Amino acid sequence: PAVVVPASGPPLRVTAWAGPWVVEERWWDDQRARRVARLQVCTDDGVARLLALESGTWWIEAIYD
């Protein structure tokens, strides 16, 4: 992604990134299995975030301080 849109505040431009890392969690359990791609980004406000993509939806999973 080129832009991160937080729940509150203006859109933020991505200035650097690392990843993605695809993780298959609980692959042995059909009921709880999931596949997630994670990507670390830095934005133009100087903050680093961990983004996650699952089932076509992106969200901010963590903010590094």
SVG drawing of the C-alpha trace seen along z (x, -y; Angstrom):
<svg xmlns="http://www.w3.org/2000/svg" viewBox="-14 -14 26 45">
<polyline fill="none" stroke="black" stroke-width="0.4" points="0.0,0.0 1.1,-3.6 -1.2,-5.1 -2.3,-4.1 -5.7,-5.4 -6.0,-5.2 -9.4,-5.1 -8.9,-8.7 -6.8,-11.3 -5.7,-12.0 -4.3,-9.5 -0.5,-8.9 1.9,-8.3 4.1,-5.2 7.8,-6.2 9.4,-2.8 8.3,0.8 9.6,4.4 7.9,7.7 5.4,9.0 5.5,12.1 2.8,14.7 1.9,16.8 -0.4,19.9 -1.6,20.1 -3.1,23.3 -2.9,25.1 -3.5,28.4 -7.0,27.3 -9.6,26.8 -11.9,24.8 -9.2,22.3 -6.8,22.2 -6.1,18.8 -3.6,17.2 -2.4,13.7 0.2,11.5 2.0,8.9 3.9,5.8 5.8,3.3 5.6,-0.3 7.0,-3.7 4.7,-6.7 5.4,-10.3 4.5,-11.1 7.6,-9.2 5.7,-6.3 6.2,-2.6 3.2,-0.3 2.5,3.4 -0.2,3.9 -2.1,7.2 -4.0,8.5 -6.6,11.3 -9.4,12.3 -8.9,9.1 -9.1,6.7 -6.2,4.6 -5.9,3.4 -3.3,1.8 -2.3,4.5 0.4,2.6 2.0,-0.8 5.7,-0.9 6.7,-3.6"/>
</svg>
